[in-house]
Each structure stands twice: as C-alpha cells, then as structure tokens.
Amino acid sequence: MRDIAGADKDRTLEGIGWMVITTLFFVSVTGIVRYLGSDLPASQGAFIRYVLGLIMLLPFAGPILRNPPTRGEAIAFSLRGLVHGFAVFLWFYAMARIPIAEVTAIGYTAPIFVAIGAAIFLGETMKMRRIAAILIAFVGTLVILRPGLQEISSGHLAQLAAAPCFAASFLLAKRLTSSRDATSIVLMLSVGCTVFLFPLALLEWRDPTWEEVLWLGLTAIMATAGHWTMTRAFACAPITVTQPAQFLQLVWAVLLGILVFGEALDPFVILGGAIVVGSATYISHREAVAARQARTPPAVATKV
C-alpha cells in the first residue's frame, strides 16, 4: 500500500512538473508574438504560424489519409477550424495592443465558456455550484478590466471575444475524440486554421522578413511542445491538481512584461486572474467528477 501511495505521489509531482514546463512554453509564445507587435498584421502572423505548424505535422498525416473524415467529421473539423482560426486572429490582435499579463488573465476565462457551452449544446445540467463559480469568474474578469476605472481598449475586447471561440473549439475537439486520435485532430485543426486565415491574411498582406518568419516558426515549435507537455501533465495527475499550476503562466507573463517589455505591474490583474483560475479549477473538478458517469471530460484551457 505504501509503495502504491508513493507511486501515486510521484506521478502527481511529475504531472505538476510537466504543467510548469507547459506554462513556460506558452508564455514564450506570448512573448514572441508581443515582440513582433503590430508591425505584422494579426491575420498574417496567425496564418504563417499555422502554415509552419502544418508543415511540422504533415509527417503524421498517415491515419487521416488512410481513413478520410466522414461527412459529420468533416463538418466538425471545418467548424472548428473556423472558430479556432478566428480566436487565434483575435489573440494575435490583442497581444499587440494590451499587456501580456492582461491577455493571459483574460484567457483563463475559456474553461468557464466551456462549462456554459456544455450546458447549452450538450445538455449538461448547470447546478447552482457551477453557476456560482461562473459568476465568481465573471467578477474576476471585472477586476481585471475595471470598466469605468480604466479604458477598455480594442485589445481587451478582442481577447474577451477570443475566449468563447477557444471554448467552442475545445467542445468540438472533445466531440471528435470519440472517433479520431489526438494527432489527427491537431493536424486537421492546423489545416482548418490555415484555410480560414488565408483570405484574411491576403487582405492585408505584406512580405514578411526572414526574421519574422523564423520567430513565427519558433512559436509553432513552442506551441506544439506546450500541447505535448500539457497532455503529459494531464496523463500523470488529476485536472484539479494541474490546473492551478497554470496560474504560473500569469506569473511568468507579469515578469516577462516587466523585465522585457517595460510593462507596469498591475496587482488587479493578478487578483482577478487568481479569482478566475480558482473558479475554473472548481468547474474542472466538477466536470472531472461528472466525467466518470457522464459524457463530457474535464475542461482544460485551450491554447493557440
């Protein structure tokens, strides 16, 4: 019994370690996109990122080529590419216009929208505990934005709009997991986002420099590595253990903003982010419990 308990503890610590590494990968992505700034149009930056990511994933296209999507899967893949591509476009736009910490903190609301979407589209029961957690998360978002006390910019609105789009993408991915492996789902997401973002990128296209292409290539590598380490974290430890560790991404984002980009420390962003993460963790716990007897797995934060 003692050996089993020790092994479980080791697995939990390993899961936390993988999640800490995940936060470093994802904050690196935000830092690179912030460094590129608004010189490169958001749609073009997002398009190039997904083209490069797609090239990385093409060697793993065998299963989807041997077993093409059904009509229903094709619709789900296409719809996911549409909403996720739009979300990434909004995220790139926000990253160029508001502090890294604010983008990160607002992004934590995505699991809240997953819970709402599961109730609306999947028929899951919204009990008072979950409703209370969603309302508390909404309060946390207000703490971050402080409407009336500071200007709500287009960057804030873009990131707020991106969160439910990422949530919709997550719900579609969960629906696809019943018939497709994770690699095929990620590959088709890259295809869908590339197709959706292509006409948007053409509308404001300018020739990127080689430096910009190299930086965006690095974001594709970092984002892919982050998704892999996040998957390892969830395989090693419960969602309720690993999700609070994601709050470290906000800590790294604050430090990156201060040390590299000269952004001011905003304690309200930290406080609001903590409230949102706490609420999202509770909702994830309730979904983890429900997943043992129902249909939707725990909600995890979706990333670009």
C-alpha positions in Angstrom: 0.0 0.0 0.0 2.8 2.3 0.9 4.5 1.7 -2.5 1.3 2.4 -4.3 0.8 5.7 -2.4 4.4 6.7 -3.1 4.0 5.9 -6.8 0.8 8.0 -7.0 2.6 10.9 -5.3 5.5 10.6 -7.7 3.0 10.7 -10.7 1.3 13.7 -9.2 4.6 15.6 -8.8 5.6 14.6 -12.3 2.2 16.0 -13.6 2.8 19.3 -11.8 6.3 19.4 -13.2 5.0 18.9 -16.8 2.5 21.6 -16.2 5.1 24.1 -15.0 7.1 23.4 -18.2 3.9 23.9 -20.2 3.4 27.4 -18.7 7.0 28.3 -19.8 6.4 27.1 -23.3 3.1 29.0 -23.7 4.4 32.2 -22.1 7.3 32.0 -24.6 4.8 32.0 -27.4 3.1 35.1 -26.0 6.4 36.8 -25.6 7.4 36.2 -29.2 4.1 37.4 -30.6 4.3 40.5 -28.3 7.9 41.2 -29.6 6.6 41.1 -33.2 4.0 43.6 -32.2 1.6 45.3 -34.6 4.1 45.6 -37.4 2.9 42.3 -38.8 -0.9 42.2 -39.3 -2.6 39.8 -36.9 -4.2 37.7 -39.6 -0.9 37.3 -41.4 1.0 36.4 -38.3 -1.6 33.8 -37.3 -1.6 32.4 -40.8 2.1 32.0 -41.0 2.2 30.4 -37.6 -0.3 27.7 -38.7 1.3 27.1 -42.1 4.6 26.4 -40.3 2.8 24.2 -37.7 1.0 22.3 -40.5 4.4 21.6 -42.2 5.6 20.2 -38.9 2.6 17.9 -38.6 2.4 16.6 -42.2 4.6 13.5 -41.4 1.8 12.3 -39.1 -0.9 12.6 -41.7 -1.0 8.8 -42.5 -4.0 7.9 -40.3 -6.3 10.7 -41.6 -5.3 9.9 -45.3 -5.9 6.2 -44.9 -9.3 6.8 -43.2 -10.7 10.1 -44.6 -13.2 12.0 -42.4 -16.9 11.2 -42.6 -19.3 13.9 -43.6 -20.1 14.6 -40.0 -16.4 14.7 -39.0 -15.6 17.0 -42.0 -18.3 19.5 -40.8 -16.9 19.4 -37.3 -13.3 19.8 -38.5 -14.3 22.7 -40.7 -16.4 24.4 -38.0 -13.5 24.0 -35.5 -11.0 25.5 -38.0 -13.3 28.5 -38.4 -13.9 29.3 -34.7 -10.3 28.5 -33.7 -8.8 30.4 -36.6 -10.9 33.4 -35.7 -9.9 33.1 -32.0 -6.2 32.9 -32.9 -6.6 36.0 -35.1 -8.2 37.9 -32.1 -5.5 36.7 -29.8 -2.7 37.9 -32.1 -4.5 41.2 -32.3 -4.8 41.5 -28.5 -1.2 40.6 -27.9 0.0 43.5 -30.0 -2.2 46.0 -28.1 -2.5 45.2 -24.3 -0.1 44.0 -21.7 0.9 40.3 -21.8 -0.4 39.7 -18.3 -3.9 41.0 -19.2 -4.1 38.8 -22.3 -3.1 35.8 -20.2 -5.5 36.6 -17.3 -8.5 37.1 -19.6 -7.6 33.9 -21.5 -8.2 32.0 -18.3 -12.0 32.5 -18.8 -12.1 30.0 -21.7 -12.9 27.0 -19.4 -15.8 29.0 -18.0 -17.3 29.3 -21.5 -16.6 25.5 -22.0 -18.9 24.8 -19.0 -21.6 27.2 -20.4 -21.3 25.6 -23.8 -21.6 22.1 -22.4 -24.8 23.1 -20.7 -26.3 24.8 -23.8 -25.1 22.5 -26.6 -24.6 19.1 -24.8 -27.5 19.3 -22.4 -25.4 19.1 -19.3 -27.1 20.2 -16.1 -26.0 23.5 -14.7 -26.2 23.1 -10.9 -26.0 26.1 -8.5 -22.4 25.3 -7.6 -21.3 25.7 -11.2 -23.4 28.8 -11.8 -21.9 30.3 -8.7 -18.4 29.5 -9.9 -19.2 31.1 -13.3 -20.5 34.3 -11.6 -17.3 34.5 -9.4 -15.2 34.1 -12.6 -17.2 37.0 -14.1 -16.3 39.1 -11.0 -12.7 38.2 -11.5 -12.9 39.3 -15.1 -14.3 42.7 -14.0 -11.4 43.0 -11.5 -9.0 42.6 -14.4 -10.8 45.0 -16.7 -12.1 47.5 -14.1 -14.6 49.1 -16.5 -15.2 52.8 -15.7 -11.8 53.0 -13.9 -9.7 52.3 -16.9 -10.2 52.4 -20.7 -11.4 49.2 -22.3 -9.4 49.0 -25.5 -10.0 47.1 -28.7 -7.3 44.6 -27.4 -9.4 43.8 -24.3 -12.5 43.3 -26.4 -10.6 41.1 -28.8 -9.3 38.8 -26.1 -12.8 38.7 -24.4 -14.2 37.6 -27.8 -11.5 35.0 -28.3 -12.2 33.2 -25.1 -15.7 31.8 -26.1 -14.3 30.9 -29.6 -11.5 28.9 -28.0 -14.1 27.2 -25.8 -16.2 26.3 -28.8 -13.1 24.8 -30.4 -12.5 22.7 -27.3 -16.0 21.4 -27.3 -15.7 20.4 -31.0 -12.4 18.7 -30.2 -14.0 16.7 -27.4 -16.7 15.6 -29.8 -14.1 14.4 -32.3 -12.1 12.4 -29.8 -14.8 9.7 -29.9 -13.7 8.7 -33.4 -10.3 10.3 -34.0 -6.9 10.2 -32.4 -5.3 13.3 -30.9 -2.7 13.7 -33.6 -5.3 13.7 -36.4 -7.4 16.2 -34.6 -4.5 18.6 -34.1 -3.4 18.1 -37.8 -6.9 18.9 -39.1 -7.1 21.9 -36.8 -3.9 23.2 -38.5 -5.5 22.6 -41.9 -8.7 24.3 -40.9 -7.0 27.4 -39.4 -4.6 27.7 -42.4 -7.6 27.7 -44.9 -9.7 30.1 -42.8 -6.8 32.6 -42.2 -5.5 32.6 -45.7 -8.1 35.0 -47.2 -7.8 37.3 -44.1 -4.1 37.4 -44.5 -4.3 38.2 -48.2 -6.5 41.3 -47.4 -3.6 43.0 -45.5 -0.6 41.0 -46.8 2.9 42.5 -46.7 6.0 40.5 -47.4 7.3 39.3 -44.0 11.0 39.5 -43.2 13.0 36.3 -42.7 13.4 37.3 -39.1 9.6 37.4 -38.6 9.2 34.0 -40.3 11.9 32.5 -38.1 10.2 33.9 -34.9 6.8 32.6 -36.0 8.4 29.2 -36.7 9.6 29.2 -33.2 6.1 30.0 -31.9 4.8 26.9 -33.8 7.5 24.8 -32.2 6.8 26.2 -28.7 3.1 25.9 -29.0 3.3 22.3 -30.3 5.7 21.4 -27.4 3.4 23.1 -25.0 0.4 21.0 -26.1 2.6 17.8 -25.8 3.8 18.6 -22.2 0.2 19.6 -21.2 -1.0 16.2 -22.4 1.7 14.5 -20.3 0.6 16.6 -17.3 -3.0 15.5 -17.6 -1.9 11.9 -18.1 0.1 12.0 -14.8 -2.1 13.9 -12.4 -5.8 14.9 -12.0 -7.0 18.1 -13.7 -7.8 19.6 -10.3 -4.1 19.3 -9.4 -2.6 20.5 -12.7 -5.0 23.4 -13.5 -3.9 25.6 -10.5 -0.3 25.3 -11.7 -1.4 27.1 -14.9 -1.6 30.2 -12.7 2.2 30.3 -13.0 1.7 31.3 -16.6 0.3 34.6 -15.4 3.3 35.0 -13.0 5.7 34.4 -15.9 3.7 36.8 -18.1 3.9 39.5 -15.5 7.7 39.1 -15.1 8.2 39.0 -18.9 6.1 42.1 -19.3 8.1 44.0 -16.6 11.6 42.8 -17.4 11.5 42.6 -21.2 8.8 45.0 -22.4 8.8 47.6 -19.5 5.1 47.0 -18.6 3.9 48.1 -15.2 2.9 45.6 -12.5 -0.9 45.7 -12.1 -2.0 43.9 -8.8 -5.6 43.9 -10.0 -4.6 41.7 -12.9 -3.0 39.2 -10.5 -6.0 39.3 -8.2 -8.6 39.0 -11.0 -6.5 36.2 -12.6 -6.4 34.3 -9.3 -10.2 34.6 -8.9 -10.8 33.3 -12.5 -8.3 30.4 -12.1 -9.9 29.4 -8.8 -13.3 29.3 -10.4 -12.1 27.5 -13.5 -10.4 24.9 -11.2 -13.6 24.3 -9.3 -15.6 23.9 -12.6 -12.9 21.5 -13.8 -13.2 19.5 -10.6 -17.0 19.2 -11.0 -16.6 18.2 -14.7 -13.9 15.6 -13.7 -16.4 14.1 -11.2 -19.2 14.2 -13.8 -17.0 12.6 -16.5 -16.8 9.4 -14.5 -20.6 9.0 -15.0 -21.5 11.3 -17.9 -20.4 12.4 -21.3 -18.0 15.4 -21.2 -14.4 15.1 -20.0 -12.8 17.8 -17.8 -12.5 21.2 -19.4 -8.9 22.3 -20.0 -7.7 25.7 -21.1 -7.4 25.8 -24.9 -4.2 27.4 -26.4 -3.1 28.7 -29.6 
